[in-house]
């Protein structure tokens, strides 16, 4: 619900949150409140105290008019607000001073972005700010009756002479609270989304993917500000997650006046956008969430919101396929006979989708060639891909296929015909990674070519696509753009990615696409709009995955994470873990197997058949359940509880780390159940109330070895 008073005071209300701001007498948009839902307006907070001398908008030193001491909805540039600005626009005369003042508002049923992912539904307030020279800044605020979020975005309209946008933040949020911790998700390839929490700081904390053209393995487009004493279950948390998949930036600035400013969007490094008269530029959306239920409450608010309003409704709550992927089983070394045998075994063990990974197209016997042409390798598959698809379908399985649409190898026909279709240094030389170059997705002709090649293959009967991206952008030059638009490459590139994704989901509405970027290198809310699940990490080691899945769950639902059971010793770490451990850790996500199923013994096949049958019994907990993190793997135990919304059943899964001498038994307190209901532990027959499980806990089985796991199923007694 959105309430407007006196045409300048705005009270936005979600399910349990309020967001309040107003336009003051000078036309500056000032923040008042973001937190638990209010029944009245906190207008008394509008009296800003005079906090030290500073130059304000008219050069005077006046109480209540000090921009540097105000909570603003849009950071001002060169007006006496000495924090980082939200908008930087360079005019033809060289000036970047932009003085945006409130002009009016509109209420909209929904706000859509052209060519970019955006949330569905909600009520939107469009706030119009005007500056000299024909520039209009539109700030968007969207709220939802069923969610605890506020979705922000910004657009710039130019009715005057050409300008150059140097920065346009999706949002700016000022808080009178510089004591909060910061929590971010950092990492690297095979170690994504490790939780990093630090105490409050002075100055600017900046996280960004720094020109990579993707959100990256190294940092996720997410930032949380928990109260210093906030835990998993208690305390207030403010957080933001960008609905964007390109080079991004987020900053948290704590000033000497005790004000915290967080803002972000497209990374301003390597970004310049020429905006002619009559044109408009849209920044991506940002999801702001408030929780007074700790980090767990924050996560569940984001999970529920994404499933209701971001993920494709066709797949959001639908059961996901149990897949067998051949990559770690065969790598590039396979032929049609091998694939047919793998399909037969996949059917035998109860899988429902077989995914053929990299290596099915011409000149692809290693990672040095083949990307870009997408012609089936008749040496490996003499009867074409159709034979494998038919084999799959006749066995009652669906067929999945791997693509890396954004890349090209230099030995391909495509590169020979169109070397200018790859991003490159115009002065000579090309930056290679994994022996490949990045196609110029700024060029619509390139995007259309890739779509036609993929469409040709998918029409043969492909049910599932794994879309990979195994390197970042580097040489940021597009032959399709003039010299004065080369600063647009990183953003135009991701717009091209979105264009291809939209073409695919529109043409094939029932095609399930799994995103991937060397694992979690592009695991973000923008991709979730098109791809309902994403390969969480190339690291399939069960112990490592507990850390990766723990961090990823901070903002993304478990049904968005793809996790596979793989062979031991693990291919990434060499670690040996039990079959039970590998299954339990992967089974809290969208699930599958990453191995050569032909090599399984009869005993192993029967074990996996039973695993798949068990997974299907409680798969609704993955696609529909609420997640409660019960233990942090950094403390020696990873444990989660997945609970259906009606509290009728739950599953508690965990893994111990390294055994310590004289270790005490673990008493695990289980969150998320109905306090006054009794639950039967299916493994033991024990009957325990939800409140006892929450307050007293349950004693875990004795630990006898490293990486020991457990799974408990709880059913509410009728």
Residue pairs with C-beta under 8 A, 6 or more apart in sequence:
1 12
1 13
1 123
1 143
1 145
2 10
2 11
2 12
2 13
2 107
2 123
2 124
2 125
2 141
2 143
3 10
3 11
3 12
3 13
4 10
4 11
4 105
4 107
4 125
5 11
5 41
7 104
7 105
8 22
8 23
8 102
9 20
9 22
9 23
9 41
9 43
10 20
10 21
10 22
10 105
10 125
10 127
10 141
11 18
11 19
11 20
11 38
11 41
12 18
12 19
12 20
12 125
12 141
12 143
12 150
13 19
13 37
13 38
13 143
14 37
14 143
14 144
14 145
14 147
14 148
14 149
14 150
15 37
15 144
15 145
15 146
15 147
15 148
16 36
16 37
16 148
17 34
17 35
17 36
17 37
17 143
17 148
17 149
17 150
17 290
18 33
18 34
18 35
18 36
18 37
18 38
19 33
19 34
19 141
19 143
19 150
19 288
20 31
20 32
20 33
20 34
20 38
20 41
20 42
21 29
21 30
21 31
21 32
21 73
22 29
22 30
22 32
22 43
22 46
23 29
23 30
23 102
23 127
24 30
24 46
26 57
26 65
26 101
27 101
27 102
27 103
27 129
28 57
28 67
28 70
28 72
28 76
28 101
28 102
29 72
29 73
29 74
29 102
29 127
29 129
29 139
30 46
30 48
30 70
30 71
30 72
30 73
31 71
31 72
31 73
31 173
31 174
31 175
32 41
32 42
32 43
32 45
32 46
32 71
33 42
33 45
34 150
34 173
34 175
34 238
34 288
34 290
35 236
35 290
35 292
36 290
36 292
47 64
48 64
48 66
48 69
48 70
48 71
49 63
49 69
50 62
50 63
50 64
50 66
50 69
51 66
51 69
51 257
52 66
52 69
52 256
52 257
53 61
54 61
54 66
54 67
54 68
54 69
54 80
54 82
55 61
55 80
56 62
56 65
56 66
56 67
56 68
56 79
56 80
57 65
57 67
57 76
57 79
57 80
57 99
58 65
66 80
67 76
67 79
67 80
67 81
68 80
68 81
68 82
68 83
68 255
68 257
69 257
69 259
70 81
70 174
71 174
71 175
71 176
71 259
72 81
72 172
72 174
73 127
73 139
73 172
73 174
74 86
74 87
74 100
74 129
74 137
74 139
74 154
74 172
75 81
75 83
75 84
75 85
75 86
75 87
75 169
75 172
75 261
75 263
76 85
76 86
76 99
76 100
77 85
77 87
77 88
77 96
77 97
77 98
78 85
78 96
78 97
79 97
79 99
83 253
83 255
83 259
83 261
84 204
84 251
84 253
84 261
84 263
85 167
86 154
86 167
86 168
86 169
86 172
86 263
87 98
87 100
87 137
87 154
87 156
87 165
87 167
87 168
87 169
88 96
88 98
88 165
88 166
88 167
88 268
89 96
89 98
89 135
89 156
89 163
89 164
89 165
89 166
89 275
90 96
90 163
90 164
90 165
90 166
91 133
91 161
91 163
92 161
92 162
92 163
96 166
98 131
98 135
99 131
99 132
100 129
100 130
100 131
100 135
100 137
101 129
101 130
101 131
102 127
102 128
102 129
103 128
103 129
103 130
103 136
104 128
105 125
105 126
105 127
105 128
106 125
106 126
106 128
107 123
107 124
107 125
107 126
108 123
108 124
108 125
108 126
109 123
109 124
110 120
110 121
110 122
110 124
110 142
111 118
111 122
111 124
111 126
111 140
111 142
111 151
111 153
112 118
113 153
113 282
113 284
113 285
114 282
115 495
115 498
115 499
115 502
116 243
116 244
116 282
116 284
116 285
116 495
116 498
116 526
117 243
117 244
117 245
117 284
117 285
117 310
117 498
117 525
117 526
117 527
117 528
117 529
117 530
118 153
118 243
118 285
118 529
119 142
119 151
119 243
119 285
119 287
119 305
119 309
119 310
120 309
120 310
120 313
121 144
121 308
121 309
122 142
122 143
122 144
122 151
122 309
123 142
123 143
123 144
124 140
124 141
124 142
125 140
125 141
125 142
126 138
126 139
126 140
127 138
127 139
127 140
127 141
128 136
128 137
128 138
129 136
129 137
129 138
129 139
130 136
130 137
131 137
133 160
133 161
133 163
134 158
134 159
134 160
134 161
134 277
135 156
135 157
135 158
135 159
135 160
135 163
136 156
136 157
136 158
136 159
137 154
137 155
137 156
137 157
138 154
138 155
138 156
138 157
139 152
139 153
139 154
140 151
140 152
140 153
140 154
140 155
141 150
141 151
141 152
142 150
142 151
142 152
143 149
143 150
143 151
144 305
144 308
144 309
146 304
146 308
147 301
147 304
147 305
147 308
147 309
148 289
148 290
148 291
148 301
148 305
149 287
149 288
149 289
149 301
149 302
149 305
150 287
150 288
151 243
151 285
151 286
151 287
151 288
152 170
152 171
152 285
152 286
152 288
153 170
153 171
153 282
153 283
153 284
153 285
153 286
154 168
154 169
154 170
154 171
154 265
154 282
154 283
155 280
155 281
155 282
155 283
156 165
156 168
156 275
156 280
156 281
157 279
157 280
158 275
158 276
158 277
158 278
158 279
158 280
159 277
159 278
160 277
161 277
162 274
162 275
162 276
162 277
163 274
163 275
164 272
164 273
164 274
164 275
164 487
165 272
165 273
165 274
165 275
165 281
166 268
166 271
166 272
167 268
167 271
168 265
168 266
168 273
168 281
168 283
169 263
169 264
169 265
169 283
170 242
170 244
170 263
170 264
170 265
170 266
170 283
170 284
170 285
170 286
171 240
171 263
171 264
171 265
171 286
171 288
172 261
172 262
172 263
173 238
173 240
173 261
173 262
173 263
173 288
174 259
174 260
174 261
175 225
175 238
175 259
175 260
175 261
175 262
176 258
176 259
176 260
177 258
177 260
178 200
178 202
178 254
178 255
178 258
178 259
178 260
179 200
179 227
179 228
180 200
180 225
180 226
180 227
180 228
180 238
180 260
181 197
181 198
181 199
181 200
181 225
181 226
181 227
181 228
181 230
182 197
182 198
182 200
182 201
182 205
182 223
182 224
182 225
182 252
183 195
183 196
183 197
183 223
183 224
183 225
183 226
183 239
183 295
183 554
184 196
184 207
184 219
184 220
184 222
184 223
184 224
185 192
185 193
185 194
185 195
185 196
185 219
185 220
185 222
185 551
185 552
185 554
185 555
186 193
186 194
186 196
186 207
186 218
186 219
186 220
187 193
187 194
187 217
187 218
187 219
187 520
187 548
187 551
188 217
188 218
189 217
189 518
189 519
189 521
189 538
190 519
190 537
190 538
190 539
190 544
190 572
191 217
191 537
191 539
191 544
191 547
191 548
192 217
192 220
192 519
192 520
192 521
192 523
192 536
192 537
192 548
192 551
192 552
193 220
193 520
193 523
193 548
193 551
193 552
193 554
194 547
194 548
194 551
195 550
195 551
195 554
195 632
195 634
197 226
199 228
200 228
200 254
201 252
201 254
202 254
202 255
202 256
203 253
203 254
204 251
204 252
204 253
205 251
205 252
205 253
206 249
206 250
206 251
207 219
207 223
207 249
207 250
207 251
208 219
208 247
208 248
208 249
208 250
208 267
208 269
209 215
209 216
209 218
209 219
209 221
209 246
209 247
209 248
209 249
209 267
210 247
210 267
210 269
211 247
211 267
211 269
211 270
211 473
211 476
211 490
212 247
212 472
212 473
213 246
213 247
213 438
213 472
213 473
213 476
213 490
213 493
213 494
214 245
214 246
214 247
214 469
214 472
214 473
214 494
214 517
214 521
214 522
215 221
215 242
215 244
215 245
215 246
215 248
215 521
215 522
215 523
215 524
215 526
216 472
216 521
216 522
217 517
217 518
217 519
217 520
217 521
220 523
220 524
220 555
221 241
221 242
221 244
221 248
221 250
221 264
221 524
221 525
222 239
222 240
222 241
222 242
222 250
222 554
222 555
223 239
223 240
223 250
223 252
223 262
223 264
224 237
224 238
224 239
224 240
224 295
224 298
224 554
225 237
225 238
225 239
225 252
225 260
225 262
226 235
226 236
226 237
226 294
226 295
226 298
227 235
227 236
227 237
229 235
230 236
230 237
230 294
230 295
231 294
231 295
232 294
232 295
232 296
232 629
233 293
233 294
233 296
233 297
233 671
234 293
234 294
235 292
235 294
236 290
236 291
236 292
237 289
237 290
237 291
237 294
237 295
237 297
237 298
238 262
238 288
238 289
238 290
239 288
239 289
239 291
239 298
239 302
239 555
240 250
240 262
240 264
240 286
240 287
240 288
240 289
241 286
241 287
241 289
241 302
241 525
241 555
242 248
242 250
242 264
242 265
242 284
242 285
242 286
242 287
242 524
242 525
242 526
243 284
243 285
243 286
243 287
243 310
243 524
243 525
243 526
243 529
244 265
244 266
244 284
244 285
244 494
244 524
244 525
244 526
245 494
245 497
245 498
245 522
245 524
245 526
245 527
246 266
246 267
246 490
246 491
246 493
246 494
246 526
247 266
247 267
247 269
247 270
247 271
247 490
247 491
247 494
248 264
248 265
248 266
248 267
249 264
249 265
249 266
249 267
249 268
249 269
250 262
250 263
250 264
251 261
251 262
251 263
251 264
252 260
252 261
252 262
253 260
253 261
253 262
254 260
255 261
264 286
265 283
265 284
265 286
266 283
266 284
266 490
266 491
267 490
270 476
270 487
270 489
270 490
271 487
271 488
271 490
271 491
272 487
272 488
273 281
273 487
273 488
273 491
274 484
274 485
274 488
275 281
284 526
287 302
287 305
287 525
289 298
289 301
289 302
289 305
291 297
291 298
291 301
293 300
295 554
295 629
296 627
296 628
296 629
296 671
298 554
299 553
299 554
299 555
299 627
299 629
300 626
300 627
300 628
302 555
302 556
302 557
303 556
303 557
303 558
303 626
303 627
304 626
306 525
306 528
306 556
306 557
306 560
307 316
307 317
307 557
307 559
308 316
310 525
310 528
310 529
311 528
311 529
311 532
311 560
312 505
312 529
312 530
312 532
314 509
314 510
315 512
315 532
315 533
316 532
316 559
317 623
317 624
318 623
319 616
319 619
319 620
319 623
320 512
320 532
320 533
320 559
320 590
320 591
320 619
320 622
320 623
321 351
321 352
321 353
321 398
321 464
321 512
321 592
322 350
322 351
322 352
322 353
322 591
322 592
322 593
322 612
322 615
322 616
323 351
323 352
323 353
323 354
323 355
323 400
323 464
323 564
323 592
323 593
324 342
324 346
324 349
324 351
324 353
324 354
324 355
324 592
324 593
324 595
324 597
325 355
325 357
325 400
325 466
325 564
325 592
325 593
325 594
326 334
326 339
326 342
326 354
326 355
326 356
326 357
326 596
327 357
327 358
327 402
327 594
328 540
328 566
328 567
328 571
328 594
328 595
329 342
329 567
329 594
329 595
329 596
329 597
329 598
329 599
330 338
330 359
330 596
331 358
331 359
332 358
332 359
332 364
332 365
332 366
333 359
334 359
334 380
335 380
335 381
336 380
336 381
336 382
336 383
336 387
336 388
338 598
339 354
339 356
339 381
339 388
339 391
340 388
340 391
341 598
342 354
342 596
342 597
342 598
343 354
343 388
343 391
343 392
343 395
343 397
344 395
345 597
345 598
345 600
345 605
346 354
346 395
346 397
346 597
347 395
347 396
347 397
348 605
348 609
349 593
349 597
349 600
349 605
349 608
349 609
349 612
350 608
350 609
350 612
350 613
351 397
351 592
351 593
351 612
352 396
352 397
352 398
353 397
353 398
353 399
353 400
353 463
353 464
353 592
354 392
354 397
354 398
354 399
354 400
355 399
355 400
355 401
355 402
355 464
355 466
355 592
356 388
356 399
356 400
356 401
356 402
357 402
357 466
358 364
358 367
358 402
358 404
358 468
359 365
359 377
359 380
360 376
360 377
360 380
360 381
360 385
360 401
360 402
361 370
361 373
361 374
361 375
361 376
361 377
362 370
362 373
362 375
362 376
362 377
362 378
363 369
363 370
363 373
363 377
363 409
363 411
363 412
364 370
364 371
364 377
367 434
367 435
367 436
368 409
368 411
368 435
369 409
369 411
369 412
369 435
370 409
370 411
370 412
371 404
371 407
371 408
371 409
371 412
371 436
372 407
372 408
372 409
372 412
372 413
372 414
372 415
372 439
373 412
373 413
373 414
373 453
374 403
374 453
374 454
374 457
376 384
376 385
376 457
378 384
381 387
381 388
385 401
385 457
385 460
386 460
386 461
388 399
389 399
389 460
389 461
389 462
390 461
392 398
392 399
393 399
393 461
398 463
398 464
399 461
399 462
399 463
399 464
400 462
400 463
400 464
400 465
400 466
400 514
401 457
401 458
401 462
401 464
401 465
401 466
402 465
402 466
402 468
403 454
403 465
403 466
403 467
403 468
404 467
404 468
404 469
404 470
405 439
405 450
405 454
405 467
405 500
406 438
406 439
406 441
406 450
406 469
406 497
407 436
407 437
407 438
407 439
407 469
407 470
407 471
408 414
408 415
408 421
408 422
408 436
408 437
408 438
408 439
409 415
409 435
409 436
409 437
410 437
414 421
414 449
415 421
415 422
415 437
420 440
420 479
421 439
421 440
421 443
421 446
421 449
421 479
422 430
422 437
422 438
422 439
422 440
423 437
423 438
423 439
423 440
423 473
423 474
423 475
423 476
423 477
423 478
423 489
423 493
424 430
424 437
424 475
424 477
424 479
425 431
425 475
425 477
426 477
426 479
429 475
430 437
430 475
431 474
431 475
433 470
433 471
433 472
433 474
434 470
434 471
436 470
436 471
438 471
438 473
438 474
438 493
439 446
439 450
440 446
440 478
440 479
440 480
440 493
441 447
441 492
441 493
441 494
441 495
441 496
441 497
441 499
441 500
442 478
442 480
442 481
442 488
442 489
442 492
442 493
442 496
443 478
443 479
443 480
443 496
444 496
444 499
445 480
446 480
446 496
447 496
447 499
447 500
447 503
450 500
451 500
451 503
451 504
454 465
454 504
455 504
455 507
458 465
458 504
458 508
458 511
462 511
463 510
463 511
463 512
464 511
464 512
464 513
464 514
465 504
465 511
465 512
465 513
465 514
466 513
466 514
466 516
466 535
467 501
467 513
467 514
467 515
467 516
467 531
468 516
468 517
468 518
469 516
469 517
469 518
469 521
469 522
470 517
470 518
471 518
472 521
473 489
473 490
473 493
476 486
476 489
476 490
477 486
477 489
478 486
478 489
478 492
481 488
481 489
481 492
494 526
498 526
498 530
501 513
501 530
501 531
502 530
504 511
504 513
504 530
505 511
505 513
505 530
512 532
512 533
513 530
513 531
513 532
514 531
514 533
514 534
514 535
514 562
515 522
515 523
515 527
515 530
515 531
515 533
515 534
515 535
516 522
516 534
516 535
517 523
518 538
519 535
519 536
519 537
519 538
519 539
520 534
520 535
520 536
520 537
520 548
520 552
522 534
523 534
523 536
523 552
523 556
525 555
525 556
527 534
528 534
528 556
528 560
532 559
532 560
533 559
533 560
533 561
533 562
533 590
534 556
534 560
534 561
534 562
535 562
536 545
536 548
536 549
536 552
536 561
536 562
536 563
536 589
537 544
537 545
537 548
538 572
539 545
539 548
539 572
539 573
540 563
540 564
540 565
540 566
540 570
540 571
540 572
540 586
540 594
541 566
541 570
541 572
541 573
541 575
541 577
542 570
542 575
542 577
542 581
542 582
542 584
542 585
542 586
542 655
542 707
542 709
543 573
543 575
543 577
543 581
543 585
543 655
543 657
543 707
544 572
544 573
544 575
545 563
545 585
545 586
546 585
546 633
546 638
546 655
547 633
547 634
547 638
549 558
549 561
549 563
549 585
549 588
549 589
550 629
550 632
550 633
550 638
552 561
553 561
553 627
553 629
553 640
557 627
558 588
558 589
558 590
558 622
558 625
558 627
558 642
559 589
559 590
559 622
559 623
560 590
561 589
561 590
562 589
562 590
562 592
563 585
563 586
563 587
563 588
563 589
563 590
563 591
563 592
564 586
564 591
564 592
564 593
564 594
565 579
565 582
565 583
565 586
565 591
565 592
565 593
565 594
565 595
565 608
565 611
566 582
566 593
566 594
566 595
567 594
567 595
567 596
568 575
568 576
568 577
568 582
569 575
569 576
570 576
570 577
575 707
577 707
578 707
578 708
578 709
579 604
579 607
580 709
581 655
581 707
581 708
581 709
583 611
584 653
584 654
584 655
584 709
584 710
584 711
585 638
585 653
585 655
585 709
586 592
587 611
587 615
587 622
587 653
587 711
588 622
588 640
588 642
588 651
588 653
589 622
590 622
591 615
591 622
593 608
597 605
600 608
618 649
618 651
618 713
620 644
621 642
621 643
621 644
621 649
621 650
621 651
622 642
624 644
624 645
625 642
625 643
625 644
625 645
625 650
626 642
626 643
626 644
626 645
626 672
627 640
627 641
627 642
628 640
628 641
628 642
628 643
628 670
628 671
628 672
629 639
629 640
630 639
630 640
630 641
630 652
630 654
630 668
630 669
630 670
630 671
631 637
631 638
631 639
631 654
631 666
631 668
632 638
633 655
633 657
636 656
636 657
636 658
636 660
637 654
637 655
637 656
637 657
637 666
637 668
638 654
638 655
638 657
639 652
639 653
639 654
639 655
639 668
640 652
640 653
640 654
641 650
641 651
641 652
641 670
641 671
641 672
641 673
642 650
642 651
642 653
643 649
643 650
643 672
643 673
644 650
647 672
647 673
647 674
647 677
647 690
647 716
648 715
648 716
649 713
649 714
649 715
649 716
650 670
650 672
650 673
650 679
650 713
650 714
651 711
651 712
651 713
651 714
652 668
652 670
652 698
652 710
652 711
652 712
652 714
653 709
653 710
653 711
653 712
654 668
654 700
654 709
654 710
654 711
655 707
655 708
655 709
656 666
656 703
656 706
656 707
656 708
656 709
657 706
657 707
658 706
659 703
659 704
659 705
659 706
663 703
665 699
665 700
665 702
666 699
666 700
666 703
667 696
667 697
667 698
667 699
667 700
668 697
668 698
668 699
668 700
669 693
669 694
669 695
669 696
669 697
670 693
670 694
670 697
670 698
670 714
671 694
673 679
673 690
673 693
673 694
673 714
673 716
674 690
674 716
675 689
675 690
675 691
675 694
676 689
676 690
676 691
677 689
677 690
677 716
677 717
678 687
678 688
678 689
678 690
678 716
678 717
679 687
679 688
679 689
679 690
679 693
679 714
679 715
679 716
679 717
680 686
680 687
680 714
680 715
680 717
681 687
681 688
681 698
681 712
681 713
681 714
682 712
682 713
682 714
682 715
683 711
683 712
683 713
687 717
688 698
693 714
698 712
700 710
701 708
701 710
